[in-house]
Structures are given as structure tokens and as C-alpha cells.
Amino acid sequence: MRLIRPHLNEITADTAVNVAQDDGPHVPAELAALREAFRQADKPTRRALVPHLRPTEIEFAGIHMYVDPRDNYTDRRIWLDGHPPEMRSLTALMERIEGRNALIFDIGANCGAFAVPLGLAAGPGSRVIAFEPNPVMIGRLGHNIALNNLGHVIRIEGCAIAGAPGEAMLHLRRGNHGQSALEPIFAAPATDATLVPLRPLSDFLGTAEAHEVTVLKIDIEGGEDAALAPLLAQGAECGFLPEAMLIETAHARHWQGDLIGRITACGYAPVFEAEGNTLFVRQGRG
């Protein structure tokens, strides 16, 4: 059933829910007005509006992203702002690989907000390995890879990175698939869980020497130390480590060990910090 729409200039927080529920197509100007109303709305109104928002395709800097703002924070920010929410971090990492033959590990790939732009920016011969165990986000990530014709560059690994191979329960959060985690760290309880495979990152290092540069991005909701500790220990022995690592450090208080101490002991130094992330670069490398 179609609802009576307010004039574009009259879309407010109070009328936004009605506009979102309208089953007619949203013209670009109407979508922009709906976004602005969402920005201005209070939290209760936003919560009421979110289930009625529509999946859509967003284009920025020549990159195409299919997003569903109803069930994932990263998608919702792309829908609202027209670009990924961590642009400064993405740009800092992109500057390391642009035009170069790069091997890129994206651990916690979500909808592809890092993997897709990095895959487009990297030079010929590059490979992006995108790790995403959440079944819903695997599908969305694959769709965004196809939208940008990157099937020959980005490979999805539907597993979680851990110290040893095995299986574990991935805890899911309703309304934000990006906060799925092996060890839930948020006050709100997980709403569901699913069994996912575990693999160590060392299983994927075999082709690293064929690339000019190797970089890593990891954002797995507090599990960064468990995922990276074996890599750092192995690298200290055999000498191979990524030239640069962008790590979500916002949840460092949940780490079981001194991950930053291990990183700096392997010759890395922090060169950038923003948006809850820190970029570490090996001294004399990258």
C-alpha cells in the first residue's frame, strides 16, 4: 500500500518512518532527504526507522557497494554518509599498496568496505584474501566483489582466523552483523550463534614472496591478539611478516596478552592512529 508522501522539504524525523515504509521507489532527492532526517532523529526514532530502510547500491570514487542498512552498522554508515565509516584508516592503508603488486589480508572483511577499495587500488598481480565467517556477510561481500568486477583479485575465505585449525561458535548480534565475534565482548547478549571453521593465518602465507608488498587489516571485535600472536611468533623465527598492519585497537582492553608489545618487538612502529585503529609499519619496510 502506498502512503501519502510529504514534500521533500517536509521530510522530518516524524515523517521519515512513513516515507521509508512507502513501497514506491525512492528518487535520489527523496533518499537524500530521508538520510538527513535520519541524521537529525533521536535514538528512539532511529531505532523505529532502521527496520524500514531499504537495501541500495551506493557509489563513491568509482566504487560500487550494495548495502543493507537494516542489519549492519558498516552498511548503515555507507548508506548514510555515501562512503565507508573509516575513510582515514582506509586511505592510510591504500597509500601503502596503490599501484603495487600487493598481497592483502582483510581479516573481518564485513561487506567489503576495505577489501573492495584495496582490491581496486592495488596493482596488477595483486591478491586480496578476505576472511569473513558470518554467513550473511559472506553473501554480501561476494555481491560487492562481483559489482566491482574483482572476482579475479579478491578471494573469500569463510573462516575465522585463530591460533590453530578447528571449529568454534560465532556469536551473532541482531542489527549489526559486523559485531559477530568468537568471544562476545559487548554488554548486549548475542542473539544467535553458528558453527564456523577456524584456520591459522600461516596457512595463507605461501604466496607472499611472489608479491612486492604484504599488508594486513584486522578488525574482529577484540580477538586480534589471539589471531595475530601465532603469526608474530612465527615471524620472529622465520623472518616473514607483513610490511604493514592496520589493527583495530579500540578493544585492546579485552586482549589476553600484550599484543602491541609483541608487535613492536618484531620491529614495527605505529605511524597512524584514528577511528579506533592503529597502523603499524615495520621499520625500514613498507
Stockholm file with secondary structure:
# STOCKHOLM 1.0

chainA/1-286         MRLIRPHLNEITADTAVNVAQDDGPHVPAELAALREAFRQADKPTRRALVPHLRPTEIEFAGIHMYVDPRDNYTDRRIWLDGHPPEMRSLTALMERIEGRNALIFDIGANCGAFAVPLGLAAGPGSRVIAFEPNPVMIGRLGHNIALNNLGHVIRIEGCAIAGAPGEAMLHLRRGNHGQSALEPIFAAPATDATLVPLRPLSDFLGTAEAHEVTVLKIDIEGGEDAALAPLLAQGAECGFLPEAMLIETAHARHWQGDLIGRITACGYAPVFEAEGNTLFVRQGRG
#=GR chainA/1-286 SS CCCCCCCGGGCCHHHHHHHHHCCSCCCHHHHHHHHHHHHHSCHHHHHHHGGGCCCEEEEETTEEEEECTTSCHHHHHHHHHSSCTTHHHHHHHHHHHBTSCEEEEEESCTTSTTHHHHHHHBCTTCEEEEECCCHHHHHHHHHHHHHTTCTTTEEEECSEECSSSEEEEEEECTTCGGGCBSSCCSSSCCSEEEEEEEECGGGGCTTGGGSSEEEEEECCTTCHHHHHHHHHHHHHHHCCCCSEEEEECTTGGGCSSCHHHHHHHTTEEEEEEETTEEEEEETTCC
#=GC SS_cons         CCCCCCCGGGCCHHHHHHHHHCCSCCCHHHHHHHHHHHHHSCHHHHHHHGGGCCCEEEEETTEEEEECTTSCHHHHHHHHHSSCTTHHHHHHHHHHHBTSCEEEEEESCTTSTTHHHHHHHBCTTCEEEEECCCHHHHHHHHHHHHHTTCTTTEEEECSEECSSSEEEEEEECTTCGGGCBSSCCSSSCCSEEEEEEEECGGGGCTTGGGSSEEEEEECCTTCHHHHHHHHHHHHHHHCCCCSEEEEECTTGGGCSSCHHHHHHHTTEEEEEEETTEEEEEETTCC
//
